[in-house]
């Protein structure tokens, strides 16, 4: 065992948040947009009517399906996804737990656990100090994690629906624009705006769906997997420490019970009587039995 290095068995956190990959992805999107513009003339891709149809229509449909609070919460999850992965807050906690497990330490040594503070490990230790079993702590923490995970999954669902809604509205704008073109055949001056609506709504819808909403939903879904995995790891490590404490308590209780049942325990003054040999208790019991016998026979008690 002397040759073992503790760091080999500690929780290793692979760097999941890569700013370089994020910058490269943004650069790729900018390159695509620049390549679509002819000679850098981005004004050709600006059409107010088409933009209002796709963007405003998408947000209106999304808000119809989800409440405003959920909508803002999803925006918050999306913004935080660019700041790092969900395991960044628990990485040091997992390392602490690993070191405690390897060094045969106790869970209560890691935090004070005097009150519920919102910090996951502190709350676990508080409940452990209150005498809750691991199964009860596991149910409580799992419910808390599920609540957070539900909000994250709803955010992914919202983005997925947006990625489907935007192209659909683009197709709708295309159909309306083509109808306008057909109606304007007698007046060529009106064909241009109608054709612009027909084509630009499709471009905006496909762009929002493929370049914005789909990548964001995929990013959040990936973060949800990490979030669930890291909390499962934390609960597994906490279970090792709590069950170790429960095992030690059971052994201590059994040892005390065996000691009380042993002959050495029976010879103690508490169990043998006043003189330590049991004589005082024996004489008293004999006298009481004699008096009871005389009274039962109707004889006078001396």
C-alpha positions in Angstrom: 0.0 0.0 0.0 3.0 2.3 0.5 3.4 2.5 -3.3 -0.1 3.7 -3.9 -0.6 7.4 -4.6 -3.8 8.9 -3.3 -4.2 11.2 -6.3 -4.8 8.2 -8.5 -8.0 7.4 -6.7 -9.3 11.0 -6.3 -12.1 12.4 -8.4 -10.6 13.6 -11.6 -12.5 16.4 -13.3 -12.1 16.5 -17.0 -12.2 20.0 -18.3 -15.7 20.0 -20.0 -15.9 23.7 -20.6 -13.6 24.6 -23.5 -13.6 28.4 -24.3 -11.6 27.7 -27.4 -14.3 25.4 -28.8 -16.9 28.1 -28.1 -14.9 30.7 -29.9 -14.3 28.5 -32.9 -18.0 27.7 -33.1 -18.9 31.4 -33.1 -16.3 32.1 -35.7 -17.8 29.4 -37.8 -21.2 30.9 -37.6 -19.9 34.4 -38.5 -18.1 32.9 -41.5 -21.3 31.2 -42.7 -23.2 34.5 -42.4 -20.5 36.4 -44.1 -20.3 33.8 -46.9 -24.0 34.1 -47.6 -23.7 37.9 -48.0 -22.8 38.9 -51.5 -19.7 41.1 -51.4 -20.4 41.9 -47.7 -23.7 43.6 -48.5 -25.7 42.6 -45.5 -28.5 45.0 -46.2 -29.7 42.6 -48.8 -30.6 40.2 -46.0 -32.6 42.7 -43.9 -36.3 42.6 -44.5 -38.4 44.0 -41.7 -41.7 42.2 -42.6 -40.0 38.8 -42.8 -38.1 39.4 -39.5 -41.3 40.3 -37.7 -43.1 37.3 -39.1 -40.5 34.8 -38.0 -39.0 36.3 -34.8 -42.2 37.8 -33.2 -44.3 34.8 -34.4 -41.9 32.3 -32.8 -41.8 34.1 -29.4 -45.5 34.5 -29.4 -46.1 30.8 -30.1 -43.5 29.8 -27.4 -45.1 32.1 -24.8 -48.5 30.6 -25.6 -47.1 27.1 -24.7 -45.0 28.2 -21.7 -45.5 30.7 -19.0 -43.4 33.9 -18.8 -41.4 32.7 -15.8 -40.4 29.5 -17.5 -39.4 31.5 -20.6 -37.1 33.8 -18.5 -35.7 30.8 -16.6 -34.8 29.1 -19.9 -33.0 32.2 -21.0 -31.1 32.1 -17.7 -30.0 28.5 -18.2 -28.9 29.4 -21.7 -26.8 32.3 -20.6 -25.2 30.2 -17.8 -24.4 27.5 -20.2 -21.8 29.8 -21.8 -20.1 30.4 -18.4 -19.2 26.7 -17.7 -20.6 23.3 -17.2 -22.8 22.5 -14.1 -20.1 20.4 -12.4 -17.9 23.4 -11.7 -19.5 24.2 -8.4 -19.3 20.6 -7.1 -15.8 19.7 -8.4 -14.0 20.7 -5.2 -16.7 19.0 -3.1 -16.2 15.7 -4.9 -12.5 15.9 -4.3 -13.1 16.6 -0.6 -15.3 13.5 -0.4 -12.7 11.4 -2.1 -10.0 12.4 0.3 -12.3 11.8 3.3 -13.2 8.3 2.0 -9.5 7.4 1.4 -8.3 8.7 4.7 -11.1 6.9 6.6 -12.5 10.2 7.8 -16.0 11.2 8.8 -18.6 13.1 6.9 -19.2 15.5 9.8 -15.6 16.7 9.6 -16.2 18.4 6.2 -18.8 21.0 7.2 -20.4 22.4 10.4 -23.9 21.4 9.3 -25.6 23.6 11.9 -28.4 24.8 9.6 -29.8 24.5 6.1 -27.8 26.9 3.9 -28.5 25.7 0.4 -25.0 24.3 0.0 -25.6 20.7 -0.9 -22.9 19.0 1.3 -23.7 21.2 4.3 -27.4 20.4 4.0 -26.6 16.7 3.8 -24.4 16.9 7.0 -27.1 18.9 8.8 -29.7 16.1 8.1 -27.1 13.5 9.1 -26.6 15.3 12.4 -30.3 15.3 12.9 -30.4 11.5 12.9 -31.8 11.0 9.4 -30.8 7.7 7.7 -29.2 7.7 4.3 -32.4 6.6 2.5 -34.2 9.6 3.9 -31.4 12.0 3.0 -31.2 10.4 -0.5 -35.0 11.0 -1.0 -34.7 14.6 0.0 -31.6 15.4 -2.1 -33.0 13.5 -5.1 -36.2 15.5 -5.0 -34.2 18.7 -4.9 -32.1 17.6 -7.9 -35.1 16.5 -9.8 -36.7 19.9 -9.3 -33.7 21.6 -10.8 -33.4 19.0 -13.6 -37.0 19.5 -14.5 -36.4 23.2 -15.1 -33.4 22.3 -17.3 -35.4 19.8 -19.3 -38.2 22.3 -19.8 -35.6 24.8 -21.1 -34.4 22.2 -23.6 -38.0 21.4 -24.7 -38.7 25.1 -25.2 -35.7 25.5 -27.4 -36.6 22.5 -29.4 -40.1 23.8 -30.0 -38.6 27.1 -31.1 -36.3 25.3 -33.5 -39.4 23.7 -35.1 -41.6 26.8 -34.9 -39.3 29.2 -36.7 -38.9 27.2 -39.9 -42.7 26.6 -39.9 -43.4 30.3 -39.8 -40.8 30.8 -42.5 -42.7 28.4 -44.7 -45.9 30.2 -43.9 -44.3 33.5 -44.9 -43.1 31.8 -48.1 -46.6 30.7 -49.0 -48.1 34.1 -48.3 -45.4 35.8 -50.3 -45.9 33.5 -53.3 -49.6 34.3 -53.2 -48.8 38.0 -53.2 -46.5 37.4 -56.3 -49.3 35.7 -58.1 -51.7 38.5 -57.3 -49.2 41.1 -58.5 -48.5 39.7 -61.9 -50.4 42.5 -63.5 -48.3 45.1 -61.6 -44.6 44.2 -61.7 -43.7 46.8 -59.1 -45.4 44.8 -56.4 -43.7 41.5 -57.2 -40.4 42.5 -55.5 -41.8 43.0 -52.0 -43.9 39.8 -52.2 -41.0 37.8 -53.4 -38.8 39.2 -50.7 -41.3 38.1 -48.1 -41.5 34.7 -49.6 -37.8 34.1 -49.7 -36.6 36.0 -46.6 -39.1 34.4 -44.2 -37.7 31.0 -45.2 -34.1 32.2 -44.7 -34.9 33.7 -41.3 -36.8 30.6 -40.2 -34.1 28.2 -41.3 -31.4 30.4 -39.8 -33.0 30.7 -36.4 -33.9 27.0 -36.3 -30.6 25.6 -37.5 -28.0 28.1 -36.4 -29.5 29.3 -33.0 -32.2 27.2 -31.4 -30.9 23.7 -32.3 -27.3 24.3 -31.1 -28.6 25.9 -27.9 -30.9 23.0 -27.1 -28.2 20.5 -27.8 -25.8 22.4 -25.5 -28.3 22.5 -22.6 -29.1 18.8 -23.1 -25.4 18.0 -22.8 -25.2 20.1 -19.6 -28.2 18.3 -18.2 -26.4 15.0 -18.6 -23.4 16.4 -16.7 -25.6 17.9 -14.0 -27.3 14.5 -13.3 -24.1 12.6 -13.4 -22.2 14.8 -11.0 -25.0 14.7 -8.4 -25.2 10.9 -8.7 -21.5 10.8 -8.0 -21.9 13.1 -5.0 -24.7 10.9 -3.5 -22.7 7.8 -4.0 -19.7 9.2 -2.1 -21.9 10.5 0.6 -23.6 7.1 1.0 -20.2 5.5 1.6 -19.4 7.9 4.5 -22.9 7.7 6.0 -23.1 3.9 5.8 -19.6 3.7 7.3 -20.8 5.8 10.3 -24.0 3.7 10.7 -21.9 0.6 10.6 -19.6 1.9 13.3 -22.6 2.8 15.5 -24.1 -0.6 15.0 -20.8 -2.3 16.0 -20.5 0.0 19.1 -24.0 -0.9 20.1 -23.4 -4.6 19.7 -20.2 -4.4 21.7 -22.0 -2.6 24.6 -24.8 -5.2 24.6 -22.3 -8.1 24.6 -20.4 -6.5 27.5 -23.6 -6.1 29.6 -24.4 -9.8 28.9 -20.9 -11.0 29.8 -20.0 -12.5 33.3 -17.7 -9.5 33.9 -20.7 -7.2 33.7 -22.7 -9.4 36.0 -20.0 -9.1 38.7 -20.2 -5.3 38.8 -21.6 -3.7 42.0 -24.6 -2.4 40.0 -25.7 -5.9 39.3 -24.6 -7.8 42.4 -25.8 -5.5 45.2 -24.4 -3.3 47.9 -21.4 -5.4 49.0 -20.4 -6.5 45.5 -21.0 -10.2 46.2 -24.8 -10.2 46.1 -25.1 -11.1 49.8 -27.2 -8.0 50.8 -29.7 -8.5 48.0 -29.9 -12.2 48.7 -30.6 -11.7 52.5 -33.2 -9.0 51.8 -35.0 -11.2 49.2 -35.0 -14.1 51.7 -36.5 -12.0 54.5 -39.2 -10.6 52.2 -40.1 -14.1 51.1 -40.3 -15.4 54.7 -42.7 -12.5 55.7 -44.9 -13.2 52.7 -45.1 -16.8 53.5 -46.1 -16.2 57.1 -48.8 -13.7 56.1 -50.2 -16.2 53.5 -50.4 -18.9 56.2 -52.1 -16.5 58.8 -49.1 -16.7 61.1 -47.9 -13.7 63.2 -44.9 -11.9 61.8 -42.1 -11.7 64.3 
